[in-house]
Amino acid sequence: MSSDEVDLNLLRVFDVLMQERSATGAAAHLGRTQSAVSHSLAKLRTLFKDELFTRDGGIMRPTPRALELATDLSDALAKIRASIGRYKVFDPTTTERKFRVGLTDYHAMIFIPPLIKEFSEQAPHATLNVIPANRVEAESADYFRQVDCTLTGANLKDDPSLVKVELGQDRLLCAVWSGSQIARSPLSLETYLSASHLQISADGLAEGLADAALRDRGLRRKVVATISNYLVMPWVLRGTELITHCGDGILQMFDETSEVTLLSPPIPISSVSANLVLHRQMAADPGALWLRRLITELYHAAQIKKNEVILANKLMT
């Protein structure tokens, strides 16, 4: 088959399969039958002389050849979409597009309720899928081809294929059960180091910002348990003398029923950055631009709300 005989629609199918990792999902995305997508995949396999995708449970895993092709083909299709997009007005009120946004557990806890509310009101016919953006995923360039944009606090390596915009920072605080002895007075370094600590890490392994700050001073804390998300933190702390860390953006999520007291740490610790990251191929996409503006506005609104909570409830220092 010569290049002149290649159906360019096949490349569109390949691009969507790289995003969906499912023939069923790709069919829904493209508005075709699953049989038609499978037929196109068979042609793609013949064209590129490679399986391209292998089944792993219910997920289609791309082969090394597919990952290699994705870079060139996705970039080429993005340029075509950008050229067409310059002459096409994006209207969120009528679009039926399926958007994907990557969120860390920390940011998901803060942003999912207002994001879904605003998204549904502004784009009533569109769909929003929230995709986990943990450190492992966020360090993969392939991950960013599957989402329109990602809000993450991970300190990502410089990558020319990615566009990164820092929206702001959250101060890192200590969190304890409100009924604990630790909550009754300002947190000293001696108390901090002698206490047992709870680490919140999506992969159960990542070192926290507090550990790096302590190591610079030749100190260590005693981590006795690790959990993978912030949502269960109040229940894990309850009835214990454990200390954990969280960004002050979570302030607005807690009330008296949470039984969580936030304290200033006894040593300076780096803040948690909020970075909006996207693949460069999405930089000029009109729909992605709208979604990025929406997330940016919601982030700044959350920062204003957070500052109001801080003023109303002065932290124990």
WOFEN-V820108 format. One record per backbone hydrogen bond with DSSP energy under -0.5 kcal/mol. CO is the residue of the C=O (numbers start at 1). NH is the residue of the N-H. If there is no record, write none. Layout:
BEGIN
co: [CO/CO]
nh: [NH/NH]
END
This chain:
BEGIN
co: [2/3/6/7/7/8/8/9/10/11/12/13/14/15/16/17/21/22/23/24/25/26/27/27/33/34/35/36/37/38/39/40/41/42/43/44/45/45/51/52/54/56/59/59/61/63/64/65/66/67/68/69/70/71/72/73/74/75/76/77/78/79/80/81/82/84/85/90/91/91/97/97/99/100/100/101/102/103/104/105/106/107/108/111/112/113/114/115/116/117/118/119/123/127/127/128/129/129/131/134/135/136/137/139/140/140/141/142/143/144/149/150/150/151/152/154/159/161/163/165/165/168/170/171/173/174/175/176/177/181/182/186/188/189/190/191/195/196/197/197/197/199/199/201/208/209/210/211/212/213/214/214/215/221/222/222/225/227/230/232/232/233/234/237/243/244/246/247/248/249/250/250/251/255/255/256/259/261/262/263/271/272/273/274/274/275/275/276/277/278/279/280/282/285/286/287/288/289/290/291/292/293/294/295/296/297/298/299/300/301/302/303/304/305/306/307/308/309/316]
nh: [5/6/8/10/11/11/12/13/14/15/16/17/18/19/20/21/60/26/27/28/29/30/31/32/37/38/39/40/41/42/43/44/45/46/47/48/49/50/53/63/61/59/56/61/54/67/68/69/70/71/72/73/74/75/76/77/78/79/80/81/82/83/84/85/86/87/88/92/94/95/99/127/129/148/149/131/151/133/108/109/110/111/112/115/116/117/118/119/120/121/122/123/126/99/129/130/101/131/103/138/139/139/140/141/143/144/145/145/146/279/102/152/277/104/275/156/162/280/278/167/276/274/272/248/246/263/244/261/180/184/185/188/192/193/194/195/222/243/199/224/225/201/227/204/212/213/214/215/216/217/217/219/218/223/197/224/199/201/233/235/236/237/238/240/198/175/173/250/251/252/253/254/254/258/259/259/178/176/316/174/273/170/275/167/168/152/277/165/150/163/282/283/285/289/290/291/292/293/294/295/296/297/298/299/300/301/302/303/304/305/306/307/308/309/310/311/312/313/264]
END
